[in-house]
Amino acid sequence: MSDKHEKRFIGGHELSPESLMMSYGYRPEWSEGAVKPPIFQTSTFAFESAEDGKAFFEVAYGLREKRNDETLGLIYSRLNNPSLEILEDRLTLWDSAEAAAAFESGMASIATTAFTFLRPGQVLAFSEPVYGGTEYLFHNVLPEFGIETVPFFAGDGMAGLEAALAEGDRAERVGMIYLETPANPTNHLVDIAGCAAVAERHSTDDRRVLVAVDNTFLGPLFQHPLRHGADLVLYSLTKFVGGHSDLIAGAVLGSEDLVTRVKATRTFFGSMAGPWTGWLLLRSLETLKLRMTQQAENARHLADFLASHPGVDAVHYLGHLEEGDADWEVYRRQCLSAGSMISFEVHGGEAEAFRVLNSLKLIKLAVSLGGTESLAEHPGSMTHSDVPPADQARMGITPAMIRLSVGVEHPDDLIADLEQALAAL
C-alpha cells in the first residue's frame, strides 16, 4: 500500500476530499517539519548518481516503460517539480481521477489536450456556446493543422451531436467530443453520459473517440464528469479552484494512461504551471468547498431576486430548472448543485445592459469568474466578442445579456447593488 493511499484512511474510515486537501501527497518530515509544503523555487535538481540521472531521463522521455516499483525522480521543473506534483495529487481527489496535469493557463490545458490526441484529417465535435478562447482555438487554429472542427448547439442535445456527425464521413473520422457544461454563458447543459455513449458507438479497434469536458463552471465540487463516462476533465483553475482572482492556471484530469500522454506533450510545449502557481493553488484548495458552497447559496438568493424584477426579461440559472424543462433530467442526473453562475437579460438591448453594468458599485465590472468577489460582464461584447453576431443569436447570447459570477459577499448587499443598478433602466 502506497503512502498516499494510507493517508486517505483513518483505520477503515475513508477521509473526505475537504480533509485530504490539508495533507494529501505531502509529509512534513520531507521539509524540516514544515506543516505546509514549501515553494520549490528551483529550475533543476541534483542527482544522487549518474545512473539515477540516466534512469530518470529514460522514463521521462519515453525511452522505456516505468517499472511498477519505480517513481520518476526529480529532473528539471519543466518535467516535474514537488510543488506541481503535490498539487496534481490533490486535484485528483474531488473527481476521483487517477492522474492530473497542471498548466500555466486553462487555454494551455485545452490546447495541449487537443494537440495530444487529434491528428490531421480527424474531426473534433464540440458543444456551443463555449468560452471565447476555446471557440477561437477550435474555429481558427485547429483547422490550420488539418483538424476539422464541428460545432453542435448544446440546446439541441444528443440529436444535435448526431446530426453534426452524420454529414459526410465525419462519423468515421471523429477523434474527440468536447463539451463545456454548463455552457458559458447561457448555462445550457450537455448530457455527458449521452456523449460518452455516442463516442463508444463511433469508436473502433484502432480509433478510440475521447470525451473531454470543461468542468470549470460546476467543478470540481458540483459535477464529476468521469463518473458519467467522460475520459478527460479540464479546468481553468484560474476560476473557482484558484478562487481569489490572483493567478492563471489550468488542469487536465483522467486515467493514468491518458494524462501521461498529455504530460509528454506538455513537456515539449513547456506549458506546465510553475512552483509559485502550484503553491498558491494548494492554498486555495483548502477552502474550495467553503467558498463554492457559500457562492452557490448566495447565487440562489440573487437569482430569485432577478427573476422577480420587472426590468429583467430572463434569468438563466440552473437552480430554476423544473420538471418538464429541457435540461431538467440532465441536471437531476449530472449536477449536485446549481453553482454560482447566473446570466440574465435586462429589458432592452446592449445600451440598457451597459447602463446596468456601469451603475454597479459593489459588484466589479470585469471578466473571469469564480473568485471571492462578485463579477459582472457583457458576454456579447467581451468574453464572446469573437463569435459572429448571427452565431451569438443562435446560441442564445443576446445583446441584453449580463453574466454574473457570484462571490462570497453578504447576499443582501449584492441584492442592494443589483437593485440600484437596475433602477438605471
N, C-alpha and C positions, 0 to 999 in steps of 0.2 A: 504494500500500500504506500503510495507516494505521500510526501509530507503535506502537499496541498490537499489531498483527499482527506487525510487525518484531520486537518484544520477545519473541515466542513462539518464535523460532527463533535458533539459532546456526549460521550457514551454512545447510545443508539439514537440520539436526537440530532436531526439534521438542521443546521443553522440556516436562517433566512438570509437572502442577499443583503438586506439593510444592515445586518450584523456583520456579515463577512466583509463588507466594504471597509471595515476598520483594520483588518489584519490580513486578509487573504493574499497569498503569494509573497509574504514578507515575514521575516523573523528579526526581532530587534538585535539579537546577538550577531547578526551579519554586519551591523553598522554601529558598533560601540554601544549597543543598548538603546539606540535612538528609537522612540516609540513610533515615530513617523519615518517613512523611507526618506533618505536624503536625496538631493538632486545630484544625479551622477553626471556632472557637467564636464564630460571628457569626450574627446573625439576618438581616442584609441585606448586599447587595453593591453597590458603586458602579459605575454605567455609565460607559463612556468617552464616550458621547454620547447625546442624547435619541433619536436614530434607532436606536441599539442597543437601548435600553430598549423602544422600540415593537416592534422585530423579535422580541426575546426573548419578550415577552408574547403576540404573535400566535401563536407556536408553542406556548408553554406552555398557553395557554387554548384551543387548537384552532381558532383563527380562520383558520388556513391550514396547509397541509402543510409540513413541514420540507424544504428543498431538500437534494439529495444531498450538496452540498459545505458544508452548514451544520450547526453544532453549537449546541445550546441553551445560551445564555450563562447565567451565574450571576445569579440574581434575588433570591431570598429562601429561607431554609433550609426553609420548608415545601414548596417546589417542588424545590430542588436545593441540594446542598452538597458541596464536594470530598471531605470525609470519607466521605460517603454514596456518592458516585459511584465512588470508588476501591474501596470495599467491594463494591459491586454488580458492578463489573467482575471482581473476583476470585472472587466467588461463582459466576459463570457457568462457571468452568473445570472443576471436577470433573464437573458434569452436562452439559458441552458445550452449554450453553444460549446462546441469542442475547442474552438480557437478563435482568436481575434487578431486583426492587424490594424494598427493606429496610423493615421495620416495627418499631415500638416493642414489639411482642409477637407471639408466634405466633398468638394469637387474633385480633389485628388483621389479620394476613395472611389468615387463614381468612375472617373476616367481610367484609373488603374484597373478596376474590375472589368470595364468594357474591353480594354486592350489585352487583358489577360485571356479572356475566354472567346472573343469574337475575331473572326478572320475574314478577309476579303471574300465576297460572294455570299456571306451569311446574312441573315435577317435578324434585326432586333425589333421586337414588338414592344411598345411601351404605352402606358396609360397617360391620358391627358385630362386636365392640366397637370403639369409638373413644375417644379421650381424653375425659374427662368434660366439659370445657368445650365441646368440639365437639358432643358429644351434646346438651348443653343448648341450644346455639345452634340446632341442626337441629330438635330436637323442640319447642322452646318459643318461639323468637324468629322464625325464618323463616316459620312458618305464620301469624303475625300479619300478615305482609306479603303473604299470599296465595300463598305458595310451598308446594307440597305436598312433604313430605319422606317418603321411603320407604326404610326400612332393609332390608338383607338380611344374613343371617348369613355372616360370612367363611368359616366352615367348610363352607357349602353350595356354594361356588364359583360358576361361571357359571350353573348350574341355579337357584341361589337368586336371582341377579340377574334372570335371565329371568322367573322366576316372579313376582318383585316388580313387574316392568314389564308383565306380562301382564294384570293386573287393570284392568278398565275401559278408559279411553282413555289410560292413563299413557304407553304407548309413543309416542303421538302428541304428548305434551306434555313429554317428558323433555328437560331442558336441560343437565344435568351428572350425571356419575357420579363420586362422590367416594370415594376409598379411603384407608384407613390400613393400610399393610402393611409390616412385620409389625403385627398388631393389638395394641393396648395394652389389657390387659396379658397376653393369652393367647399371643401370638406366632403366631397363625394367619396364614397367608399368603393373599393375594388375587392372582390372575393378572392382571397389568397388561395384557399383550398381549390376553388374552381379553376384558377390559373394553373395550379400545380397539376390538376387532372388533365388540362389541355396540354401542358408540357409533356406529361407522361405519354399521352396518345401520339404526340408528334416526335417522340424520341425513337431512335433506332439503336442497334447494337454498337454502331460506330459514331453516333451523334446524340449526346445527351443534351436535351433542352433544359437550361437552367432557369429557375425563377428567382429573381433578385428583387428585394423590397426595400425601398427607402422608408424607414420606420421613424423618421425624425419627429413627426407631429405627435405621436402617441407613445413612442417607446423611450426607454425600454420597460417602463412600468406597465403601461395600459394596453399593449398589444405585443404578441410574441409570434412573429411570422413563421419561425422554424417549426413551431408546433402545429402549424396549419399546412405544412408541406413545402414551404419556401426552402431554397438551397442556400441563399445568402441574404443577410440583413445588412443594410447600410445606414449610416448615421452621419449627419452633420453634428459632431459633438460640440460644436460652437453653441448649439441651441440649448436644449434642456439639460443635457449631461454636464456641459460646462457651466451653464446656468447663471453666470454673472456678467455676461457681455464683455469679457476681458481676454478672450482667447479665440483662436481659429483652429479647428481640428476636425477630423473625420475618422470613421472606422468601418471595417467590413468584418462580419462575423459569419461563421458557418462550420462545416466539417473541417477536420484537420487537413484532409487532402486538398480541399478547395482553397482554404486560406493559405496553405503552404505555397500553392501556385501564385496566389495574389502577392504574397510576400516576396517571391522570387522576382516578379515584375517590379514591385516597389523598390527592391534593392538597386535595380538599374535605372529606374526613373528618378530615384533619390527623393521620393515624396513622403517619407516617414515623418512622424511627429518627432520633435526634439525633446530632450530631457526636461526642460523647463515647462513646456506644454504638458508633458506627461505628469509632472508633479502637480501642476495646477488642477488637472483633471482628477487626480487621486483625491485631492482636497474636496473637489466638488461632488464626487461620487458618494461621499459620506453623508451628504444632506439631500441627495437626489429625491428620495421618497418624500421627505418632509416638504420640499419645495413643490414638487409636482402635485402632491395631494392638496396643498393649500391653493395652488394656482387653479386646479380643477374646481375646487369648491368656490373660489371667487368667480370663476367664469360662469358658473351656474347662475349666480345672482345677477351678473351683468347681462347674460343672455335673456333672462326673464324680463329685466328692465327694458332692454332694447325691443323685445317682442311686443311690449305694451305701449311703446312710444309712438305717437301719431306721425312723427317725422321719419320713421323707419318703415320702409316698404317690405323688407325681407330680412330674416336672420338665418344664417347658415351655421347651425350648431348641432353637433351630434346628440346632445342631451335632449333636444326637442323632437327627435325622431319618435314616431308612434307606429304601432302595429298597422300595417297596410301601406306605410311609406315604402318607396322603392328600396331604400337601403336598410330597412328595419331588420330583416333577417340576418344580413351580413353583420350589422352592428351587434346584434344579440349574440351571434356565434363567435365573433372575432375580437371584439373590443371589451376591455374590462372597465373602461371609464370613457366619458365624453371628452376628457382632456381640457385644455385651456385655450384653444384656438377658436375664435369666432370671426366670421365675416358677415357684414351686414350692409344693406343697401339703403341709402338715405333717399328721401323723396326728391327727385330731380336728377341731376347728372354729375359730371365732373366738377363743375363750379360749386355745386352745393356740397359735394364731398370734400372739396378743398376748404370750403368755408368752415366745416366742422373740424377738420384736421388742424387748421390754423388757429382755432379757438381753444384747443386743448391746453390745459395748464399742468396737470399732474402727469397725465399720460404723455410719453415722449413721442414726437413725430420722427420715427426712424424705422429703417428696415431691420431685418433679423427678428428673432423670436426666442421664446423660452427662457429669457433672463428673469431675474428677480423683479425688475421694473417692467411696468406695462408699456407696450409699444404699439403704435398705430401707423399704418401706411396705406398708400393708394396703389393696389396691385397693377391696375391698368396702365399707369404711367411710371411706375417704379420697378418693382421686382419682376413684372411680366411685360415690361415695355417692349421687349424684343419680339413678342408674339404679335403678329399682324392683327389689326382691329377686327377683321372678319372672323379670325380664329378665336380671338378673345370672346366674341359674342357667342360663337358656337360652344365654347367651353363654359359659358355662364359667368365670365368675368366682365361685369358691366362697368360703365364709367362712374356709376354711383356707388360702387363697392368700396368699402373700407375693411382692411384686415386688422384684427385686434389680437395681440398676444397678451394675455392677462398675467400680471405678476402677483406678488405676494403682499401688496399694499392692502389696507383695510377696504373691503368691498364697498362700504358706504361712501368712502372718499372717491373711489373710482366712479361710482354711480353719479355722485355730485358733479364730477368733472364732465362726464358724458352728458349729463342733463343741461349744464350751462353751455356746452359746446353745441348741442343740438338746438338750443334756443336761438342760435345764429341763423337757423333756417327760417 
